[in-house]
Amino acid sequence: MATKGTKIPVGRMYEEWPETRDNRRAVRVGLAETSRVINSAAVIMISVFLAFVLSGDRVIAMFGIALAAAVALDAFVLRTLLVPALMHLLGGANWWLPGRLEGRLPRLSIEPPDRPAARVPVPGVRTYESEPAERVH
């Protein structure tokens, strides 16, 4: 479950964020659309680890039970409860990047956006439709 179990839902949440600028909606949609995949993978892993109990070897059975418990705790408590709750509490700070870094990072996407990203006013910068952006001092 390691990193993909977190990247999938948070990635989906971030896809929703630029379109709506509503953190609660982004978290809700991201969790709703990815939780089945994450929970299904967890159930498969738990089943495999619990099958170790049938091996007859006590040490392997204990490892199986411990790993199944760890995956269950990670998938059903951490990823579906704590991460979304923390992201709700943090609000827009989830998506904050320092200005210098945001300007240097490329915007990568597998698919083109369905609609252009919403324009968000930046403090200290005046933009007009016919002119390029200029910095206000």
C-alpha positions as CSV (number, residue, x, y, z in Angstrom):
1,M,0.0,0.0,0.0
2,A,3.0,2.2,0.8
3,T,3.1,5.3,-1.4
4,K,0.6,4.5,-4.1
5,G,-2.1,4.2,-1.5
6,T,-1.6,7.9,-0.7
7,K,-0.7,9.2,-4.1
8,I,-3.9,8.0,-5.8
9,P,-6.4,9.8,-3.6
10,V,-4.3,12.9,-3.0
11,G,-3.6,13.1,-6.8
12,R,-7.3,12.9,-7.5
13,M,-8.0,15.5,-4.9
14,Y,-5.4,17.8,-6.5
15,E,-7.1,17.3,-9.9
16,E,-10.3,18.7,-8.4
17,W,-8.7,21.6,-6.6
18,P,-7.7,23.8,-9.6
19,E,-11.1,23.5,-11.1
20,T,-13.2,24.5,-8.1
21,R,-10.8,26.0,-5.5
22,D,-13.0,24.3,-2.9
23,N,-10.9,22.2,-0.6
24,R,-13.8,20.4,1.0
25,R,-15.2,19.4,-2.4
26,A,-11.7,18.3,-3.6
27,V,-11.2,16.1,-0.6
28,R,-14.7,14.7,-0.8
29,V,-14.5,13.9,-4.5
30,G,-11.0,12.5,-4.3
31,L,-11.9,10.2,-1.5
32,A,-15.2,9.1,-3.0
33,E,-13.6,8.3,-6.4
34,T,-10.6,6.4,-5.1
35,S,-11.7,4.7,-1.9
36,R,-13.0,1.6,-3.6
37,V,-9.6,1.0,-5.3
38,I,-7.7,1.5,-2.1
39,N,-10.0,-0.6,0.0
40,S,-10.1,-3.4,-2.6
41,A,-6.3,-3.5,-2.7
42,A,-6.3,-3.6,1.1
43,V,-8.8,-6.5,1.2
44,I,-6.7,-8.5,-1.3
45,M,-3.5,-7.9,0.7
46,I,-5.3,-8.8,4.0
47,S,-6.6,-12.0,2.5
48,V,-3.2,-13.0,1.3
49,F,-1.5,-12.3,4.6
50,L,-4.3,-14.2,6.5
51,A,-3.7,-17.2,4.3
52,F,-0.3,-17.4,5.9
53,V,-2.1,-18.7,9.0
54,L,-3.0,-21.9,7.2
55,S,0.7,-22.7,6.6
56,G,1.1,-24.6,9.8
57,D,4.2,-22.7,10.9
58,R,3.6,-20.6,13.9
59,V,6.2,-17.9,13.0
60,I,4.8,-17.4,9.5
61,A,1.2,-17.4,10.9
62,M,2.2,-14.6,13.4
63,F,3.8,-12.6,10.6
64,G,0.6,-13.0,8.5
65,I,-1.6,-11.8,11.3
66,A,0.7,-8.9,12.0
67,L,0.9,-7.8,8.4
68,A,-2.9,-8.2,7.9
69,A,-3.5,-6.1,11.0
70,A,-1.0,-3.4,9.8
71,V,-2.6,-3.2,6.3
72,A,-6.1,-3.0,7.8
73,L,-5.1,-0.2,10.1
74,D,-3.3,1.6,7.4
75,A,-6.0,1.3,4.8
76,F,-9.2,1.7,6.8
77,V,-8.1,4.1,9.6
78,L,-5.2,6.1,8.2
79,R,-6.1,6.5,4.5
80,T,-9.8,6.7,4.8
81,L,-10.2,8.6,8.1
82,L,-7.1,10.5,9.3
83,V,-5.7,11.8,6.0
84,P,-9.0,13.2,4.7
85,A,-9.8,14.7,8.1
86,L,-6.4,16.4,8.3
87,M,-6.8,17.7,4.7
88,H,-10.2,19.2,5.7
89,L,-8.7,20.9,8.7
90,L,-5.7,22.3,6.7
91,G,-8.0,23.7,4.0
92,G,-6.2,25.7,1.2
93,A,-2.8,25.1,2.9
94,N,-2.8,21.6,1.4
95,W,-2.1,23.1,-2.0
96,W,0.2,26.0,-1.1
97,L,3.7,26.2,-2.7
98,P,6.2,29.0,-2.3
99,G,6.0,31.4,-5.2
100,R,9.5,30.7,-6.4
101,L,8.9,27.0,-6.5
102,E,5.5,27.2,-8.1
103,G,6.9,29.2,-10.9
104,R,9.7,26.7,-11.6
105,L,7.7,23.5,-11.4
106,P,6.2,22.3,-14.7
107,R,2.5,21.6,-14.9
108,L,2.4,18.0,-16.1
109,S,-0.8,16.2,-17.1
110,I,-1.6,13.0,-18.9
111,E,-4.8,14.3,-20.3
112,P,-5.6,17.9,-21.3
113,P,-8.0,19.7,-19.0
114,D,-11.6,19.6,-20.0
115,R,-12.0,23.3,-19.2
116,P,-9.4,26.0,-18.5
117,A,-8.4,26.4,-14.9
118,A,-10.1,29.1,-12.9
119,R,-8.2,32.3,-12.7
120,V,-7.4,33.1,-9.2
121,P,-6.4,36.7,-8.3
122,V,-2.8,37.0,-6.9
123,P,-2.3,39.7,-4.3
124,G,0.0,42.4,-5.7
125,V,-0.5,41.6,-9.3
126,R,-2.9,43.4,-11.6
127,T,-4.1,41.6,-14.7
128,Y,-6.1,43.0,-17.6
129,E,-7.6,41.0,-20.4
130,S,-5.7,42.9,-23.1
131,E,-2.3,43.4,-21.3
132,P,0.2,41.0,-19.8
133,A,0.4,40.8,-16.0
134,E,2.4,43.6,-14.3
135,R,3.6,43.8,-10.8
136,V,2.3,46.5,-8.5
137,H,4.8,47.9,-6.1
